[in-house]
């Protein structure tokens, strides 16, 4: 999938709602033991890439240095579900302090009345963080209105006359 196709999918209104809403991503990667991992995690979308943040000694940091291929799912609980699927590669960067994009991403998840206290605690705790930048190599939006899972599209096509 080329960058233009990915950009078109990420620019769709439902994709934008998911990318800028208050739903954590489900982040999948391969652990150093070779087993898959999936974790919920806040993220920041800058219009092209997704940024995740963690502490330098997190298990995912070591795993991503070994294998940077990842996938993310951002979805809704309602019906019909809206699902954004992204695959890509992770680049890691050690940064001093607590990045503004981490705080911005967290503001979507931490209740507003608790945010200032949470922010002060995080800034007092973390001297460094690792920015995980995901560059998408593939994306699909499944909204069950204009797009469906490929297997369902295949069934519908097979049932069409002619």
N, C-alpha and C positions, 0 to 999 in steps of 0.2 A: 504494500500500500504506500502511495507516495504522500509527501507532506501536504499537498493541496487537498487530497481526499481526506486526510486526517483533520486538517483545519476546517473543512466543510462540515464534518460530523461534529466537531467540538463547538462549532459556531451555532448549531441548531438550538432553538429556544429551550427544548427540554434538556439538552446537554448543558446549556448555560445555567439553567435552574439547579441542576445537580452539582455542577462545578462550583457554584457560588452559594449553595445552600448550607444548611446546618447538619448535614449528614456525613459522618466519617466514611472514608473509603475503606474497603476491605483490600488490604495490601498483601499480595502473595509473592513469595520468594522461596528459594531453595536454601535450606539450612546447611551448615558446614557438614552435617552428617548425611546429606543427600536427601533428606526427607522434606516434603513441602511444608510451608508455614503460611498461615493466613492470620492477619491481625487487623483489628480496626484501628484507624489512625486518622488524625486531622491532617489537612493538606491545604496548600495555597496554590491556586492556578493563576499564572501570570499572563495567560492568553495563548501560550504555546507549550509551556512545560508545567509539570506539577512539582511542587516542592513539599517534601516531608522533612520533619526534624526529629532528632533523637539525641540521646546522650552518647558520647564517644565510645563508651564500653558496652553499648547495647549489642546483643547477639546478632541482630540484623546487619550491623555495620561490618562485622567480620564476614558474615555470609555474603553480603553484596560485593565485598572486595574479591571474593572467590568466584562469584557468579552474578553479574549485574543484570541478568534478564529477570524482569518482573512483570506482574500484571496487577491491575486494580479494577475493582468494581465499585460503582457508586449507584445506589438504587433507592427506591422508595418502598414503603410498607403498604401503601394503598393499592386499590385495584382500579384500573389495570396498572400493573407495576411499570415504572420507568427505570431502565437499566442502562448505564453507560459502562462499557467494557473498554479497557485500555491495556495494551501491552507495550512494553518499551524497555529501555536500558537505563540503569541508574548510575549517576556520577555522584561521588561523595566529596564533600569539602568540609574541613574542620573550620569552624568560625568562632570567634571570640564572643562571649556573652550570649544574650538571647536575641536572635534575629527578629526584626519587626514583622517579617512575614509569618513567623511562628506565632507571634502574638495575634496577628490578624486572623490567621487560620483558627486559632483557639477561641477567638471572640465569637465565632459561629457556634461553638460547642459549649462553652462555659456560660452559665446563666449570668445575665447582665448585672444582677445585684451581687454576684460573687466575683466578678471579673477582676476588680481592682485588687482585692485581697489575694486572689489566685496569682495575678501578674506579679505582685510584690514578692510572693513566695518563690515563684519560678526564678525571678531575677536574682534573688538572694541565694538560690541553690545552685544554679548552673553557671559555671565560669566559661564553659565552652559547649557548643553543640555541633552536631554533624548535620549539614544540609544535604539531603538526598534529592537530587534533581532528576526527575523522570522525563526523558525525551520519548514521546510516543512514537512507536513504529507501526501501530495498528490501532484502530478504534472502531467501535460499533455502538450505535444507540438502538436500543430495543424499546419502543414506546407502545407497542401493541395497537397502534393506530395507523402509523405509516410504515413501521418496520416490525419484523417478527424475528424470532430465532430462525437460523438457517434451516434447521430440521423441519420446522413448521412450514416455512416457505416451500421446501421441497415436497412436502405432502400435498399442499395446495396445488402446486404445479402438476403433480402426478394425477390429481383428480380432475384437472381441467380437460374437457373434451378436445380431441384432436391433438 
